[in-house]
Amino acid sequence: MQASDQNTSLEHSLHQMLKALHISNQYTATPHPVTMSHVVSKKRRLAGPTASTKKEVMHKQPGECILERIIKQAKHIVLRKRVAKVIDEFTKEHSDPTLIAHWGSFTQPLQSTVILDIVSQRYDQIQKTLLQLFVECDHVRAVLRDGRVTQLSHEEEDLYDLLLTQVSFHQMNTLSFLAKLTRMNILQHNMQVGVGDMAKLGNASSLLLSTPNGKYTISVRSDPLHGIKVFVQGTTKPVFSSIESNKNIITDPKYEHFSTSFREVDWKRIPGRNFIHSMELLISSLM
């Protein structure tokens, strides 16, 4: 076997299991023989009419045998490699926001832990989305930021879809915090939009903002598959017949403008390092 084909993690876990098996065989409950071999008994090797049934063998074998532990450990190693592969591919394909993985150094033989930090570059102080994954033998347990626990299968698509959904929520939450810092008025923040085209993956979220003077309204819709769309609504000043009628009708300056229709923003023409930075430039230009 070549050095590149060796798996040090699996080898170390197998040594731990073998050591635990030796200790369990050595320190058995009394009375026990002084010397014994690590092989199955003669009764379990008998074939023919006197052979033991599966139920009898399982009754004689307390707990899991060493072969079952080896199989579970191998399945855990394979699943952990799949999770690491999905995280690496997702990070390469989606540079905004940044996905940081922290693998636990102290893990159990059949469980590994990884904490994912989803942050927007230079905006990590206002919002950070945490996602904790527990990699087991046959499935992956994910603990979301709000405390919800979801169980994923061994398929790579399940974890990839979960990351897409969490990134979509992170962008909207970060934009909501940015709007509060820039004195924008949050008219609506919905994490599960019930109107428009139904999202094929997860739930679409929306955010409706308005400038402090009320002249412009920004509508943002985020879909895990189709990305983010931004719309801007402007205002127009009506022409009144006379100045006297204007003074009698208008009681507040914000009612001097009528809203126009929404227009989609050409996102390729908006500068910025990432989505949040581009939205900050767009908000500053409208205020």
PyMOL commands that set and color helices and strands:
alter all, ss='L'
color gray80, all
select helices_A, chain A and resi 3-5+8-26+42-45+54-60+66-93+156-181+243-249+253-256+267-269+275-286
alter helices_A, ss='H'
color red, helices_A
select strands_A, chain A and resi 98-103+112-119+129-135+140-143+149-152+185-190+205-210+217-223+227-236+258-264
alter strands_A, ss='S'
color yellow, strands_A
deselect
rebuild
show_as cartoon
